[in-house]
Amino acid sequence: MAQTTAATTIAIPERSLFSWNRMWLGVGLLSGWYILVNLYERAFAFTKGLDYTSPEYQAYWMNLLLAELALEALAFIAVCTWLWITRDKNLENISPVEELRRYWNLGLFIIVYTVALYWGASYFTEQDGTWHQTVIRDTDFTPSHIIEFYQSYPIYIILGVGSFMYAITRLPMFARAFSIPYAVLVGSPLMIFPNVGLNEFGHTRWFMEELFVAPLHWGFVAFGWGALAIMGVWLQACPRVYELMKQVYLGKTATPAARVMDEPQKAADPAYCEV
């Protein structure tokens, strides 16, 4: 569809390029899966998960642990490999419409990552505190931990690293410059996972309540707050997105992608948001 103005003729992109469908699909699949996982916990955590030495525990929980770790490792390798192999090797010549579409896709990717982060670092983490206030652990691999630490955390890490790789392989602004806010957004919650080792070491040596104010748990809180770096990512991306929108929909001239790759800091300058 073409729209004519006094300055130029603008080819307005189809709305289907900026669909919410993939985001809703991702959020739906993720949330649907975790609802099923929660039902599994409610069915078998207390009936099969209180005695680590029992055959039922091995069948219902330890087999689940091994399966999810293997699948998550394969998924992480597959996602990173696919994103790298299919990377855009000609970013200097990307069209404004395509670049704008990729920013849209990045936004959807980050939203799904945020939902996964909520499930892992909020819902299942709070559930774990409740579990351990109720049940005395006889192993580090409790039913709650098997879902929280070894399933929900790796899943959001895969999505976070995947979104980061999408940005650096498909968007000129992130291709040649290191985004500190994006690294914090992905890296800080990622560090919650290795912090699990310190948590288990501490609980082995000391008895304490499952409260976030306990010094042993400060790492979880600090790394979780790192997710607020998402605001920094949007502040970096929004000027470039706004500039592309002015070119695509208003016919104004935007900075070429090749120049953005050479001077990414200027493309993130809030001055581009001026009318």
C-alpha positions as CSV (number, residue, x, y, z in Angstrom):
1,M,0.0,0.0,0.0
2,A,1.4,3.4,-1.0
3,Q,0.9,6.7,0.8
4,T,1.8,10.0,-1.0
5,T,3.0,13.0,0.9
6,A,4.5,16.3,-0.2
7,A,8.0,15.0,0.4
8,T,8.1,11.5,-1.0
9,T,6.1,8.3,-1.7
10,I,6.1,6.0,1.2
11,A,5.6,2.2,1.0
12,I,3.8,1.4,4.3
13,P,4.8,-2.1,5.4
14,E,2.1,-4.7,5.9
15,R,0.8,-5.0,9.5
16,S,1.5,-8.7,9.4
17,L,5.2,-7.9,9.7
18,F,4.6,-6.6,13.2
19,S,2.3,-9.3,14.5
20,W,2.0,-10.2,18.2
21,N,1.2,-13.8,17.3
22,R,4.6,-15.3,18.0
23,M,4.8,-13.6,21.3
24,W,1.4,-15.0,22.4
25,L,2.5,-18.4,21.1
26,G,5.7,-18.3,23.1
27,V,4.0,-17.0,26.3
28,G,1.2,-19.5,25.9
29,L,3.5,-22.5,25.4
30,L,5.7,-21.5,28.3
31,S,2.9,-20.8,30.7
32,G,1.0,-23.9,29.6
33,W,4.1,-26.1,30.2
34,Y,4.6,-24.6,33.7
35,I,1.0,-25.2,34.6
36,L,1.5,-28.8,33.7
37,V,4.7,-28.9,35.7
38,N,2.9,-27.4,38.7
39,L,0.2,-30.0,38.5
40,Y,2.9,-32.7,38.4
41,E,4.5,-31.3,41.5
42,R,1.1,-31.2,43.3
43,A,0.5,-34.8,42.4
44,F,3.9,-36.3,43.2
45,A,6.0,-34.0,45.4
46,F,4.5,-35.1,48.7
47,T,3.5,-38.6,47.6
48,K,6.8,-39.6,45.9
49,G,9.2,-36.8,46.8
50,L,9.9,-36.9,50.5
51,D,12.4,-39.8,50.7
52,Y,15.4,-39.4,48.4
53,T,16.4,-43.1,49.0
54,S,13.1,-44.6,47.9
55,P,12.7,-46.2,44.4
56,E,9.7,-43.9,43.7
57,Y,11.8,-40.8,44.3
58,Q,14.4,-42.1,41.7
59,A,11.7,-42.9,39.2
60,Y,9.6,-39.7,39.6
61,W,12.2,-37.1,40.3
62,M,15.8,-38.1,39.6
63,N,14.9,-39.4,36.1
64,L,13.1,-36.1,35.5
65,L,16.2,-34.2,36.7
66,L,18.5,-36.1,34.3
67,A,16.1,-35.7,31.4
68,E,15.6,-32.0,31.8
69,L,19.3,-31.3,32.1
70,A,20.1,-33.3,29.0
71,L,17.3,-31.6,27.0
72,E,18.2,-28.1,28.2
73,A,21.9,-28.6,27.2
74,L,20.9,-29.7,23.7
75,A,18.4,-26.9,23.4
76,F,21.0,-24.3,24.4
77,I,23.5,-25.6,21.9
78,A,20.8,-25.8,19.2
79,V,19.4,-22.3,19.7
80,C,22.9,-20.6,19.8
81,T,24.1,-22.6,16.8
82,W,21.0,-21.8,14.7
83,L,21.2,-18.1,15.5
84,W,24.8,-18.0,14.6
85,I,24.6,-20.0,11.4
86,T,21.6,-18.0,10.1
87,R,23.1,-14.6,11.1
88,D,22.8,-11.7,8.6
89,K,26.3,-11.3,7.0
90,N,25.2,-8.1,5.1
91,L,23.9,-5.9,7.9
92,E,25.4,-2.8,6.3
93,N,22.7,-3.0,3.6
94,I,19.7,-4.0,5.7
95,S,16.5,-2.1,4.6
96,P,14.8,0.3,7.2
97,V,11.6,-1.8,7.1
98,E,13.6,-5.0,7.8
99,E,15.6,-3.4,10.5
100,L,12.4,-2.1,12.2
101,R,10.8,-5.6,11.9
102,R,13.8,-7.1,13.6
103,Y,13.6,-4.6,16.5
104,W,9.9,-5.7,16.8
105,N,11.0,-9.3,16.9
106,L,13.6,-8.5,19.5
107,G,11.0,-6.9,21.7
108,L,8.8,-10.0,21.4
109,F,11.8,-12.2,22.3
110,I,12.5,-10.1,25.4
111,I,8.9,-10.2,26.5
112,V,8.9,-14.1,26.4
113,Y,12.2,-14.0,28.2
114,T,10.7,-11.8,30.9
115,V,7.7,-14.2,31.4
116,A,10.2,-17.1,31.7
117,L,12.2,-15.1,34.2
118,Y,9.1,-14.5,36.2
119,W,8.2,-18.2,36.3
120,G,11.7,-19.1,37.4
121,A,13.0,-16.4,39.6
122,S,9.6,-15.4,41.2
123,Y,6.9,-18.1,41.1
124,F,9.0,-21.3,41.5
125,T,11.5,-19.5,43.7
126,E,8.8,-18.4,46.2
127,Q,7.3,-21.8,46.0
128,D,10.7,-23.3,46.9
129,G,10.9,-21.2,50.0
130,T,7.5,-22.4,51.1
131,W,8.5,-26.0,50.4
132,H,11.5,-25.8,52.6
133,Q,9.7,-24.1,55.4
134,T,7.4,-27.1,55.4
135,V,9.6,-30.0,54.6
136,I,13.1,-30.8,55.9
137,R,15.4,-31.4,52.9
138,D,17.2,-34.8,52.9
139,T,19.0,-34.0,49.7
140,D,20.0,-31.0,47.6
141,F,17.9,-32.4,44.8
142,T,14.5,-31.8,46.3
143,P,11.4,-32.0,44.1
144,S,11.1,-28.2,44.4
145,H,14.8,-27.7,43.4
146,I,14.5,-30.1,40.4
147,I,11.8,-27.9,39.0
148,E,13.1,-24.5,40.1
149,F,16.9,-24.7,39.8
150,Y,17.3,-27.3,37.1
151,Q,14.3,-26.6,34.8
152,S,12.9,-23.1,35.1
153,Y,16.3,-21.3,35.5
154,P,18.0,-23.0,32.5
155,I,14.9,-22.3,30.4
156,Y,15.0,-18.5,31.0
157,I,18.7,-18.5,30.6
158,I,18.3,-20.1,27.1
159,L,15.8,-17.5,26.1
160,G,17.9,-14.6,27.5
161,V,21.1,-15.7,25.8
162,G,19.1,-16.4,22.6
163,S,17.6,-12.9,22.6
164,F,21.1,-11.4,23.1
165,M,22.5,-13.5,20.2
166,Y,19.5,-12.4,18.0
167,A,20.4,-8.8,18.7
168,I,24.1,-9.1,17.9
169,T,23.6,-11.2,14.8
170,R,20.7,-9.2,13.2
171,L,20.7,-5.6,14.4
172,P,23.4,-3.1,13.3
173,M,23.4,-1.2,16.6
174,F,24.4,-4.3,18.6
175,A,26.5,-6.1,16.0
176,R,29.8,-4.3,16.6
177,A,29.3,-2.7,20.0
178,F,29.0,-4.3,23.4
179,S,25.7,-3.3,25.1
180,I,26.4,-3.2,28.9
181,P,22.7,-2.9,29.8
182,Y,21.8,-6.0,27.6
183,A,24.7,-7.9,29.1
184,V,23.4,-7.1,32.6
185,L,19.8,-7.9,31.6
186,V,20.9,-11.4,30.5
187,G,24.0,-12.0,32.6
188,S,22.7,-11.0,36.0
189,P,19.7,-13.4,36.1
190,L,22.0,-16.0,34.5
191,M,24.3,-15.7,37.6
192,I,21.4,-16.8,39.8
193,F,22.1,-20.4,38.4
194,P,25.7,-20.7,39.6
195,N,24.7,-19.0,42.8
196,V,22.7,-22.2,43.5
197,G,26.0,-23.9,44.3
198,L,26.7,-21.4,47.1
199,N,23.1,-21.8,48.3
200,E,23.4,-25.5,48.6
201,F,26.8,-25.3,50.2
202,G,25.4,-22.9,52.8
203,H,22.4,-25.0,53.6
204,T,24.6,-28.0,54.1
205,R,26.7,-26.3,56.7
206,W,24.1,-24.1,58.4
207,F,20.5,-24.3,59.4
208,M,18.5,-21.2,58.5
209,E,15.0,-20.2,57.5
210,E,14.1,-19.9,53.8
211,L,13.9,-16.1,53.8
212,F,15.3,-13.8,51.2
213,V,16.7,-11.5,54.0
214,A,19.0,-14.3,55.0
215,P,22.6,-13.4,54.0
216,L,23.0,-16.7,52.1
217,H,20.2,-15.6,49.8
218,W,21.4,-12.1,49.0
219,G,23.0,-13.2,45.8
220,F,19.6,-14.3,44.4
221,V,18.1,-11.0,45.2
222,A,21.0,-8.9,43.8
223,F,21.1,-10.9,40.6
224,G,17.4,-10.8,40.2
225,W,17.4,-7.0,40.5
226,G,19.8,-7.0,37.6
227,A,16.8,-7.6,35.3
228,L,15.9,-3.9,35.7
229,A,18.7,-3.3,33.1
230,I,15.9,-3.9,30.6
231,M,15.2,-0.2,30.9
232,G,18.7,0.5,29.7
233,V,18.2,-1.8,26.7
234,W,15.0,0.1,25.7
235,L,16.8,3.4,26.2
236,Q,19.5,2.3,23.8
237,A,17.1,0.9,21.2
238,C,14.2,3.4,21.2
239,P,16.0,6.3,19.5
240,R,17.0,4.1,16.6
241,V,13.5,2.6,16.4
242,Y,11.9,6.0,16.4
243,E,14.3,7.2,13.7
244,L,13.4,4.1,11.6
245,M,9.7,4.8,12.1
246,K,10.1,8.3,10.9
247,Q,11.7,7.1,7.7
248,V,9.4,4.2,7.1
249,Y,6.1,6.0,7.9
250,L,6.9,9.7,7.3
251,G,9.6,9.5,4.6
252,K,12.3,11.3,6.6
253,T,15.9,10.3,6.1
254,A,17.4,8.0,8.7
255,T,21.0,7.1,9.4
256,P,22.1,4.3,7.1
257,A,22.7,0.9,8.7
258,A,26.4,0.9,7.8
259,R,26.9,4.2,9.7
260,V,25.0,2.8,12.7
261,M,27.4,-0.1,12.8
262,D,30.4,2.2,12.8
263,E,28.9,4.7,15.3
264,P,26.3,2.8,17.4
265,Q,26.6,5.3,20.3
266,K,25.3,8.0,18.1
267,A,22.3,5.9,16.9
268,A,21.4,5.5,20.6
269,D,21.5,9.3,21.2
270,P,18.1,10.5,22.6
271,A,18.4,13.5,20.2
272,Y,17.0,11.1,17.6
273,C,13.7,11.1,19.5
274,E,13.2,14.8,18.7
275,V,10.3,15.6,16.4
